Amino acid sequence: MNVRSRDETDETPPAFEESFRRLFDAQYASLFRYLQRLTGEPDAAEDLAQEVFVRLYQRGSLPDDVRGWMATVAHNLLRDEKRTGKRRLQLIQAHPLDLERTSVVAADEKVLGEERRRQVRAALDRLSDRDRRMLLLRQEGYSYREIAHVVGVSETSVGTLLLRATALFNTAYKGKKS
């Protein structure tokens, strides 16, 4: 009979640790970009992405659809964060103007880039939450199956819904450019 001591059963299995490390290395940047595009705030996106991985680690095992699980947890955390509204106030008070992050890009390129980001953000904000999430998840390389799981629609409808969301985004984007 193989008996484990209490210390052995309380430890995180080495296989999980290694799987978690590989997953973090492979998926953190993608999750961060998704959240940054969703929120428009790099600091909030970083906090949320880190919290998703903390919760995954605390879970102690990887779910079957790990990317779908992470996106769902991230969305729930974001919804909770927006509900409280404290994060924005803290960021404004802590960093009224962060001059260290400005790059040495030509002024006209910077202005054009910022204007394009504002136009994309405005177009995304005009979409429904579901359409915005679907487009951003697809942009990050999520499969139709993963998108369906995260958004709560059937996998067979994802393609049609993405086409509609893309058309709505293009209309909103062109409307903001005029």
DODRENZA-485128 format. One record per residue (C-alpha): residue number from 1; x, y, z; residue in three letters. Coordinates in nm, 2 decimals. Example, Ala and Ser with C-alpha at 12.3 -4.5 7.8 and 13.67 -1.06 7.14 Angstrom:
% DODRENZA-485128
[1 [1.23 -0.45 0.78] 'ALA']
[2 [1.37 -0.11 0.71] 'SER']
This chain:
% DODRENZA-485128
[1 [0.00 0.00 0.00] 'MET']
[2 [0.14 0.34 -0.10] 'ASN']
[3 [0.08 0.59 0.18] 'VAL']
[4 [0.16 0.96 0.14] 'ARG']
[5 [0.24 1.19 0.42] 'SER']
[6 [0.04 1.50 0.48] 'ARG']
[7 [0.32 1.72 0.35] 'ASP']
[8 [0.33 1.53 0.02] 'GLU']
[9 [-0.04 1.57 -0.04] 'THR']
[10 [-0.05 1.95 0.05] 'ASP']
[11 [0.22 2.04 -0.21] 'GLU']
[12 [0.15 2.14 -0.56] 'THR']
[13 [0.24 1.86 -0.80] 'PRO']
[14 [0.56 1.92 -1.00] 'PRO']
[15 [0.37 1.83 -1.32] 'ALA']
[16 [0.12 2.11 -1.25] 'PHE']
[17 [0.40 2.36 -1.17] 'GLU']
[18 [0.57 2.28 -1.51] 'GLU']
[19 [0.24 2.29 -1.70] 'SER']
[20 [0.15 2.62 -1.53] 'PHE']
[21 [0.49 2.78 -1.62] 'ARG']
[22 [0.46 2.67 -1.98] 'ARG']
[23 [0.10 2.80 -2.00] 'LEU']
[24 [0.21 3.13 -1.84] 'PHE']
[25 [0.49 3.17 -2.09] 'ASP']
[26 [0.27 3.09 -2.38] 'ALA']
[27 [-0.05 3.28 -2.29] 'GLN']
[28 [0.03 3.57 -2.06] 'TYR']
[29 [0.11 3.82 -2.34] 'ALA']
[30 [-0.21 3.72 -2.54] 'SER']
[31 [-0.43 3.76 -2.23] 'LEU']
[32 [-0.27 4.09 -2.15] 'PHE']
[33 [-0.32 4.22 -2.50] 'ARG']
[34 [-0.69 4.11 -2.50] 'TYR']
[35 [-0.75 4.28 -2.16] 'LEU']
[36 [-0.56 4.59 -2.27] 'GLN']
[37 [-0.77 4.62 -2.59] 'ARG']
[38 [-1.09 4.55 -2.38] 'LEU']
[39 [-1.01 4.81 -2.11] 'THR']
[40 [-0.78 5.06 -2.29] 'GLY']
[41 [-0.57 5.07 -1.98] 'GLU']
[42 [-0.24 4.88 -1.97] 'PRO']
[43 [-0.21 4.90 -1.59] 'ASP']
[44 [-0.55 4.76 -1.54] 'ALA']
[45 [-0.49 4.49 -1.80] 'ALA']
[46 [-0.17 4.39 -1.63] 'GLU']
[47 [-0.34 4.36 -1.29] 'ASP']
[48 [-0.62 4.16 -1.43] 'LEU']
[49 [-0.40 3.92 -1.63] 'ALA']
[50 [-0.19 3.86 -1.32] 'GLN']
[51 [-0.50 3.79 -1.11] 'GLU']
[52 [-0.62 3.54 -1.37] 'VAL']
[53 [-0.30 3.34 -1.34] 'PHE']
[54 [-0.30 3.37 -0.96] 'VAL']
[55 [-0.65 3.22 -0.95] 'ARG']
[56 [-0.54 2.95 -1.20] 'LEU']
[57 [-0.25 2.86 -0.98] 'TYR']
[58 [-0.46 2.86 -0.67] 'GLN']
[59 [-0.70 2.62 -0.85] 'ARG']
[60 [-0.42 2.37 -0.86] 'GLY']
[61 [-0.52 2.21 -1.19] 'SER']
[62 [-0.57 2.31 -1.54] 'LEU']
[63 [-0.92 2.31 -1.68] 'PRO']
[64 [-1.01 2.13 -2.00] 'ASP']
[65 [-1.05 2.45 -2.19] 'ASP']
[66 [-0.78 2.66 -2.02] 'VAL']
[67 [-0.79 2.96 -2.26] 'ARG']
[68 [-1.17 2.98 -2.24] 'GLY']
[69 [-1.15 2.95 -1.86] 'TRP']
[70 [-0.89 3.23 -1.84] 'MET']
[71 [-1.09 3.46 -2.07] 'ALA']
[72 [-1.41 3.40 -1.87] 'THR']
[73 [-1.23 3.47 -1.54] 'VAL']
[74 [-1.07 3.78 -1.68] 'ALA']
[75 [-1.41 3.91 -1.80] 'HIS']
[76 [-1.56 3.85 -1.46] 'ASN']
[77 [-1.28 4.02 -1.29] 'LEU']
[78 [-1.31 4.32 -1.53] 'LEU']
[79 [-1.68 4.34 -1.47] 'ARG']
[80 [-1.62 4.34 -1.09] 'ASP']
[81 [-1.35 4.61 -1.13] 'GLU']
[82 [-1.58 4.83 -1.34] 'LYS']
[83 [-1.85 4.79 -1.09] 'ARG']
[84 [-1.64 4.94 -0.81] 'THR']
[85 [-1.48 5.22 -1.02] 'GLY']
[86 [-1.20 5.25 -0.77] 'LYS']
[87 [-0.93 5.15 -1.01] 'ARG']
[88 [-0.97 5.45 -1.24] 'ARG']
[89 [-0.96 5.69 -0.96] 'LEU']
[90 [-0.64 5.53 -0.82] 'GLN']
[91 [-0.47 5.54 -1.15] 'LEU']
[92 [-0.56 5.91 -1.21] 'ILE']
[93 [-0.43 6.00 -0.87] 'GLN']
[94 [-0.12 5.79 -0.89] 'ALA']
[95 [-0.02 5.88 -1.25] 'HIS']
[96 [-0.17 6.21 -1.36] 'PRO']
[97 [0.09 6.23 -1.64] 'LEU']
[98 [0.34 5.96 -1.70] 'ASP']
[99 [0.61 6.13 -1.90] 'LEU']
[100 [0.85 5.83 -1.86] 'GLU']
[101 [0.64 5.62 -2.09] 'ARG']
[102 [0.65 5.85 -2.39] 'THR']
[103 [0.86 5.72 -2.67] 'SER']
[104 [1.10 5.90 -2.89] 'VAL']
[105 [0.87 5.87 -3.19] 'VAL']
[106 [0.83 6.16 -3.43] 'ALA']
[107 [0.55 6.38 -3.31] 'ALA']
[108 [0.33 6.34 -3.62] 'ASP']
[109 [0.36 5.96 -3.60] 'GLU']
[110 [0.27 5.97 -3.23] 'LYS']
[111 [-0.03 6.19 -3.30] 'VAL']
[112 [-0.16 5.98 -3.58] 'LEU']
[113 [-0.11 5.66 -3.38] 'GLY']
[114 [-0.30 5.80 -3.08] 'GLU']
[115 [-0.58 5.93 -3.31] 'GLU']
[116 [-0.61 5.58 -3.47] 'ARG']
[117 [-0.62 5.42 -3.12] 'ARG']
[118 [-0.90 5.66 -3.02] 'ARG']
[119 [-1.10 5.58 -3.33] 'GLN']
[120 [-1.06 5.21 -3.28] 'VAL']
[121 [-1.15 5.24 -2.91] 'ARG']
[122 [-1.46 5.46 -3.00] 'ALA']
[123 [-1.57 5.20 -3.26] 'ALA']
[124 [-1.52 4.92 -3.02] 'LEU']
[125 [-1.72 5.11 -2.75] 'ASP']
[126 [-2.01 5.14 -2.99] 'ARG']
[127 [-2.04 4.76 -3.02] 'LEU']
[128 [-2.22 4.53 -2.78] 'SER']
[129 [-2.02 4.37 -2.51] 'ASP']
[130 [-2.05 4.03 -2.69] 'ARG']
[131 [-1.94 4.16 -3.03] 'ASP']
[132 [-1.64 4.35 -2.88] 'ARG']
[133 [-1.53 4.05 -2.68] 'ARG']
[134 [-1.57 3.82 -2.98] 'MET']
[135 [-1.36 4.04 -3.21] 'LEU']
[136 [-1.09 4.09 -2.95] 'LEU']
[137 [-1.07 3.72 -2.87] 'LEU']
[138 [-1.04 3.63 -3.24] 'ARG']
[139 [-0.77 3.89 -3.28] 'GLN']
[140 [-0.58 3.71 -3.01] 'GLU']
[141 [-0.60 3.38 -3.20] 'GLY']
[142 [-0.88 3.21 -3.00] 'TYR']
[143 [-1.05 2.93 -3.18] 'SER']
[144 [-1.42 2.94 -3.26] 'TYR']
[145 [-1.47 2.67 -3.00] 'ARG']
[146 [-1.29 2.88 -2.74] 'GLU']
[147 [-1.48 3.20 -2.83] 'ILE']
[148 [-1.81 3.01 -2.81] 'ALA']
[149 [-1.72 2.89 -2.47] 'HIS']
[150 [-1.62 3.23 -2.34] 'VAL']
[151 [-1.91 3.42 -2.49] 'VAL']
[152 [-2.18 3.16 -2.43] 'GLY']
[153 [-2.29 3.09 -2.79] 'VAL']
[154 [-2.29 2.78 -3.00] 'SER']
[155 [-1.97 2.71 -3.19] 'GLU']
[156 [-2.16 2.69 -3.52] 'THR']
[157 [-2.28 3.05 -3.48] 'SER']
[158 [-1.94 3.20 -3.41] 'VAL']
[159 [-1.85 3.26 -3.77] 'GLY']
[160 [-2.17 3.44 -3.85] 'THR']
[161 [-2.15 3.64 -3.53] 'LEU']
[162 [-1.79 3.74 -3.61] 'LEU']
[163 [-1.89 3.85 -3.96] 'LEU']
[164 [-2.17 4.07 -3.82] 'ARG']
[165 [-1.95 4.21 -3.55] 'ALA']
[166 [-1.68 4.29 -3.80] 'THR']
[167 [-1.93 4.47 -4.03] 'ALA']
[168 [-2.06 4.67 -3.73] 'LEU']
[169 [-1.71 4.76 -3.62] 'PHE']
[170 [-1.62 4.87 -3.98] 'ASN']
[171 [-1.93 5.09 -3.99] 'THR']
[172 [-1.86 5.24 -3.65] 'ALA']
[173 [-1.49 5.29 -3.74] 'TYR']
[174 [-1.57 5.46 -4.07] 'LYS']
[175 [-1.83 5.67 -3.91] 'GLY']
[176 [-1.58 5.80 -3.65] 'LYS']
[177 [-1.32 5.88 -3.92] 'LYS']
[178 [-1.54 6.11 -4.12] 'SER']
